Amino acid sequence: MRRIGIDVGGTNTDAVLLEDGRVVHAVKTPTTPEVTSGIVTALAELGRRREVARGAIDGVVIGTTHFVNAVVERRDLARVAAVRIGLPASASLPPFCDWPAELAEHVCGETFMLEGGHDYDGRPIVPFDERGMLRVARRIRASGIRSVAIAAIFSPLDPGCEERARAILAGECPDASVTLSHYLGRIGLLERENAALLNAALTGLARRTVAGFIAAIAASGIEAPLYLTQNDGTVMQAETAAALPVMSFASGPTNSMRGAAFLSGLTDAMVIDVGGTTTDIGQLRRGFPREANAAVEIGGVRTLFRMPDLLSIGLGGGSLVTADPIGVGPASVGYRLADESVVFGGNRLTATDIAVGAGIARIGDSRAVAALPRDLVHAALEEVRAKIEDAVDRMKPDAREQPLIAVGGGAFLVPDRLAGISRVLQVPHGSCANAVGAAIAQISGETDRIYHDLSREEAIAAAEAQATERAVAAGADRSSLQTVDIEDMPLAYLPGSALRVRVRVAGEMAKSRPPAPARAPRPGFAAACREGEGAV
Amino acid sequence: MPRPITPDDIEALAVGAWILGTGGGGSPYLGLLNMRRLYAGGHRVSLMSPLDLADEDWVAVVSNMGAPLIGQERLADSRGIARAVEIQEGLLGARFRAVMSLEIGGGNGIQPLMAAAHLGLPVVDADTMGRAYPEAQMTSVAVGDLCPYPCVLHDPRGIEAVVSRVPSWKWMERVSRKICVELGSIASTCKAPRTGREVKDWGIHFTLSKAIAIGRRVREGQRRHEDPVAAILDEGGGKLLFRGKVVDVARRTSEGYLRGRAVMDGLDEDRGARLEIAFQNEWVVAWRDGAPVAMSPDLICVLGTQSGEAFGTETIGYGRRVSVIALPAPPVFLTPKGLEHVGPRAFGYDLDFRSVFD
């Protein structure tokens, strides 16, 4: 197995070649504004090595923050038609109702609300207004808008209305790219719909970007399929990724955590990724990042879908150090570290300078910091320790001691001993853990449903079966699938013993993958849902 | 004279009502969105003192009943709660003078504003809990043995149900809960109408302006980077019970309630001590190192030490830095009859009530 993993970060593009579970070569190049030329450069650097040129590559896996940056920077966003299925419920809060006004102005093309949707127990709220959907489809065709987001009430429990709406739309408007909210997961209509709207706004950019990636790989003379990493630390085939760009929003920190697991050999641990300006802390559970359970704001929009549970603090190698009172960060010299920090001949005191002065890092010219007062160095390191200790403790799931894996370019700032931590691991290739995480990514499936009158064990088994089908439909090898995350939550005020269960499974890519057309990322799942209801 | 409720009041109310929810009551977020839209559309709501009601005035008592999670999908609709009031008015055969909240804590703190905006009625500055509680008999009007019926339930499909007569508040709870479940575990409800005299005698007064004032202090504290918890204590006449971090949370549902315990280890002055709080949808009893220190009906609020915003029993988890405070219970709940309804024994704890503020 030979795979190339690439992580396109804000500052650097990291690339690694992984062969049979071993990092053969790693390169770091600056990220370029149009993203793809940085990848071409990284691939060319890798290709110069004999080890890389020798033998075929099984896959190229790219993690990118390109799409989330487009939302934050309000660029390359398409106009979207929003279709909400749920009337007569939910009428007073239409799509886009809690978006920042300037972003809504940018993205909102038209909004439609139709009768339909389901109750928590699977009963229809009212029958789906199919004739109304036909009128909407014609209106969309006439409007010229070609990005459509469809969200129905309780669609994670029963996606029937969303699937039917897409079929009707395809009849009138076959060239529209459609996002169905249940692909993106979670219970919480507005937040799930928001994720679908953002996704629809990005599909044009995603298609162009993925095409650019494929061209960059081809230009490098590598013949291998392309995968993109997603928020949960697993991969999507390129066609799926082009249809679900929001699924890659948090792939940077996720890849770092997955890479940390691989490089350390641990599957259950805390991970700290220390960059130039910020530090991300998360928890690995069975080798994958723990997922966030609460709404996450992206570019001012409340969303709720598969995202890692991360705590970011303003601490990194470039953090500015002040003496009186002692302070480290959140202000940082960022990518100007190599010009402005003291060890590189600058005059701004950074956390890196402190680390070099204390003898825990060897970067730049250590003589430049030899004269730093000892008590300042000591106090600054104590401040760093306090910040890290506090943040790591906040992210722990319980009080038990856990190991902590330190990765990222500023990992040297993490002390050897921390309260509540059994041991701190510094790993080889830790500074490109993100690209390693991309290279090792697997394929996953997830479900989030409410079960009634089943025992806890039965409900979890039912959820595991559904998540497994989804993973297989996404291209996973069934026999390799393992459950990586289970969360169950009893629900107040629902009759019987109502239990909400969320399960995620992950495994290796199947050798012969089922075809996945770009507009139907989960054909297997859609078919499975229709089976129970007769022909739709 | 009614005074106008400003958009800023509503933002503050959403924060304050969540704090007075004492861990339950559901998030006011969707109600807040509804109000922002109604105000953007030109609607306005005013607030009147309960003391300005005439004895023979009629007041509509409203709440959104059901599971918060269902509300996150079906979304609170401002017209639903207004429709419930209209149905109740039809049964009553008289016009309502004003609308009032059943429960100021959580999402129901905003419900009367939604009804009032559509109906052009003022909101009475009062409620019947002064916080959030899970059941129909846990109100000041139930303590006062006022008539528990009729209760109207409305569903956007056009289903309208009336519980026209029951022998007790507990029966009202059982029967209306069954209907609510059938409607999809969420319904807009208008409870038994109250006269102006009844609201003056048995309503818990000025709780809406209290929620606004608390929310405003939190928002100001956040803006000025001052301690928002201290501001809440000052505004609500409260007492700081504990500062610490959550080390364990255990949840289970039984009989339709979210029950469990949260355990916190002390920080700062409380280092070395441990606080344990039992909940049934809301925080009910707190023990410090094994000894009970606060219990219902005193309000137990678990707040983010930095943000001052409330943590709910459904979402709180390990590692949160929290300040646990107590706010004084409404006096109506401190009588022997009041404690029968909402004292620790009403929640299954064999404890004699002792107030934090004695």
Interface residues (C-beta under 8 A of the other chain):
Chain A: G86 P88 A89 S90 A91 S92 L93 C97 D98 D119 Y120 D121 R123 I125 V126 I153 F154 I187 G188 L189 L190 N293 A294 D393 R394 M395 K396 P397 D398 A399 M489 P490 L491 A492 Y493 L494 P495 S497 A498 R500
Chain B: L30 L33 N34 R37 G66 A67 P68 L69 I70 Q72 E73 R74 L75 A76 D77 S78 R79 P156 R157 G158 R177 V181 G184 S185 K245 V247 D248 R251 R252 T253 G256 Y257 L258 D265 N281 E314 T315 Y318 G319 R320 R321
